[in-house]
Structure formats: structure tokens, C-alpha cells
């Protein structure tokens, strides 16, 4: 019986750490960001798909007026989708860390699929663009992929994390913030 306890104690009290990445940050609006992107892309697709039917409606409106209406509707939908993409593309849904010197930043692609960018911690720095707080100084050090397909992707270089969620002392995300200098001046 003591051998069994000894074996179990070694098994469960082992100091060997697994190679599974540890989640050190979770974006509080990750679900909202995904739904917003999906809604925006869907509304753009529906707007473009339905616009030809405006020409089939038999109303006494000149062809040029119908064309202007369709153009304005599609342009407005495209502009709002583009703006949402520009603002939400850097939003970090999660940060995982498998080693102390490297992090993986999880964001959303244009079609709201999970996009990961793995980068060394020393390649990160505070960002200066609006709606961002973190940037990759040397993009050649970053590796990216779309998680659902496993295909390589272009690494993102700008990211937004909520600096107010990174202030708890002794946490891995606080250590990352201290190393990179993000959150200063907010």
C-alpha cells in the first residue's frame, strides 16, 4: 500500500511540467467580437446577393435611381464591414504561453476563424496605432496559422489586449506586460 501511495505521490506531485500551453489571458469580449464579425460579413453578403432583385421590382423609378440605391447600400455595408474588420482584427481573444520566452496570440481572421500568431516575447513592444496596445517589432520572427484548417497564414503584427486586465501582480500576463512595456500611459 505504501508503494502505491509513493507512486501516486510521485505521479501527482511531479515537478515536470507538461508542454500544453497555459492560457494567461482571455479577452472579455471575444464572443462579442466573433459574433459582430460574422454578422457584418453576413449582412454584406446578403446586401450584395439581394441587390440584383431591386432591378426586378416593377416600380416607376428610373434605372439610374435604382443603381444609385444599390450602390449606396452595398458601399455602406462594405464600409461598415471594413471598419469593423479594421477595429476588431487586432483584438486578442486569448494568449497562451508554452514557454517563458514565447507567446501565442489568438485573434480572429476576416471570416471570424481563429488565427494564431506565435512570437518571441522579446519581439513584442507597445503599439502606437489607435485600437492597439501591442505590436510585433520584427514580423519575420512571428509564425501564424488559421487553426481550423491548420494552414499557414500571414502573421498579424498589431494586437489589442485590455491593459486593465493585466495588472494582477505575480501572474504570467503581468510578467509579459512588464517585459514588453504595454499598458504604459493608458
C-alpha positions in Angstrom: 0.0 0.0 0.0 2.8 2.4 0.8 4.3 1.7 -2.6 1.1 2.7 -4.3 0.9 5.9 -2.3 4.5 6.6 -3.1 3.9 6.1 -6.8 0.8 8.2 -6.8 2.5 11.0 -4.9 5.3 11.0 -7.4 2.8 11.0 -10.3 0.7 13.8 -9.0 3.3 15.9 -7.2 5.8 15.8 -10.1 7.7 19.0 -10.9 7.8 18.0 -14.6 5.6 20.4 -16.5 3.6 19.4 -19.5 4.1 21.1 -22.8 0.5 22.1 -23.1 0.2 25.9 -23.5 -1.1 27.8 -20.4 -3.9 30.3 -21.1 -2.6 33.5 -19.5 -5.1 36.0 -20.9 -8.7 35.8 -22.1 -10.3 38.7 -23.9 -13.6 39.5 -22.2 -15.3 40.5 -25.5 -14.1 37.5 -27.6 -17.5 36.1 -28.1 -19.0 39.5 -29.0 -16.1 40.2 -31.4 -16.7 36.9 -33.2 -20.5 37.5 -33.5 -20.0 41.1 -34.6 -17.6 40.0 -37.4 -19.9 37.2 -38.5 -23.0 39.5 -38.5 -21.1 42.1 -40.5 -19.8 39.7 -43.1 -23.3 38.1 -43.4 -25.0 41.4 -43.9 -22.5 42.4 -46.6 -23.1 39.1 -48.4 -26.8 39.4 -48.2 -26.7 43.0 -49.3 -24.6 42.1 -52.4 -26.7 39.0 -53.0 -30.1 40.7 -52.8 -29.2 43.9 -54.7 -29.9 42.5 -58.2 -33.5 41.9 -57.1 -34.0 45.7 -56.9 -34.0 45.8 -60.7 -36.7 43.1 -60.9 -39.2 45.1 -58.8 -41.7 46.8 -61.1 -41.9 50.4 -59.7 -41.8 53.7 -61.6 -38.3 54.6 -60.6 -35.6 55.3 -63.2 -32.8 52.8 -63.7 -30.2 55.3 -62.6 -32.0 55.8 -59.3 -32.2 52.0 -58.7 -28.5 51.8 -59.5 -27.7 54.7 -57.1 -29.7 53.0 -54.3 -28.0 49.6 -54.8 -24.6 51.3 -55.0 -25.2 53.3 -51.8 -26.5 50.2 -49.9 -23.5 48.0 -51.0 -21.0 50.7 -50.4 -22.3 51.5 -46.9 -22.4 47.8 -46.0 -18.8 47.3 -47.3 -17.6 50.4 -45.4 -19.1 49.2 -42.1 -17.6 45.7 -42.6 -14.2 47.2 -43.4 -14.4 49.4 -40.4 -15.4 46.5 -38.1 -12.5 44.4 -39.6 -10.0 47.3 -39.0 -11.1 47.8 -35.4 -11.6 44.1 -34.4 -8.7 42.4 -36.3 -6.2 43.2 -33.6 -8.5 42.1 -30.8 -6.8 39.3 -28.8 -9.3 36.7 -27.8 -6.7 34.6 -25.8 -3.0 34.5 -25.1 -1.3 31.2 -24.5 2.2 30.5 -23.3 4.1 27.2 -23.7 7.5 28.6 -22.7 8.6 31.7 -20.8 10.1 33.3 -23.9 7.3 32.7 -26.4 3.6 33.5 -26.6 0.8 32.7 -28.9 -1.8 35.5 -29.5 -5.2 34.2 -30.7 -7.2 36.6 -32.8 -10.0 36.3 -35.4 -9.5 36.2 -39.2 -11.7 38.2 -41.6 -14.2 35.3 -41.6 -14.0 35.1 -37.8 -11.9 31.9 -37.7 -9.3 31.5 -35.0 -6.0 33.0 -36.2 -2.9 32.4 -34.1 0.4 34.3 -34.1 3.3 32.8 -32.2 6.1 35.2 -31.4 9.0 35.5 -29.0 8.3 37.8 -26.1 11.3 40.0 -26.9 9.9 40.8 -30.3 6.8 42.5 -28.7 6.6 46.2 -28.0 3.9 48.8 -27.2 1.9 49.8 -30.2 1.1 53.4 -31.3 -1.9 52.8 -33.6 -5.4 53.5 -32.2 -7.3 50.4 -31.1 -4.0 48.5 -30.5 -1.8 48.1 -27.4 0.9 45.6 -28.6 2.9 45.2 -31.8 5.5 42.8 -33.2 8.7 44.7 -33.9 10.2 42.1 -36.2 7.5 40.3 -38.2 10.0 37.8 -39.5 10.1 36.2 -36.0 6.4 35.6 -36.0 4.6 32.5 -37.2 0.9 32.3 -37.9 -1.9 29.9 -38.9 -5.6 29.5 -39.2 -6.4 27.0 -36.5 -9.5 25.3 -38.2 -7.6 24.5 -41.4 -4.1 24.3 -40.0 -2.9 26.3 -42.9 -0.1 28.9 -42.5 -1.3 32.5 -42.6 0.3 35.9 -42.7 1.3 36.8 -39.1 -0.5 39.7 -37.6 1.7 42.5 -36.2 -0.8 44.6 -34.2 -2.8 43.4 -31.2 -5.2 44.8 -28.6 -5.3 43.5 -25.1 -7.2 45.1 -22.2 -4.4 46.6 -20.1 -6.6 46.9 -17.1 -6.9 43.0 -17.0 -3.1 42.6 -16.9 -2.4 44.3 -13.6 -2.5 41.5 -11.1 1.0 41.0 -9.6 2.7 37.6 -10.0 0.6 36.4 -13.0 2.2 35.4 -16.3 0.3 38.1 -18.1 1.6 40.8 -15.7 5.2 39.4 -16.4 4.5 39.7 -20.1 3.3 43.3 -19.7 6.3 44.2 -17.6 8.7 42.7 -20.2 7.0 44.4 -23.2 6.0 47.7 -21.6 2.5 47.6 -22.9 -0.1 49.5 -20.9 2.2 52.3 -20.0 0.4 55.6 -20.5 -3.1 54.3 -20.5 
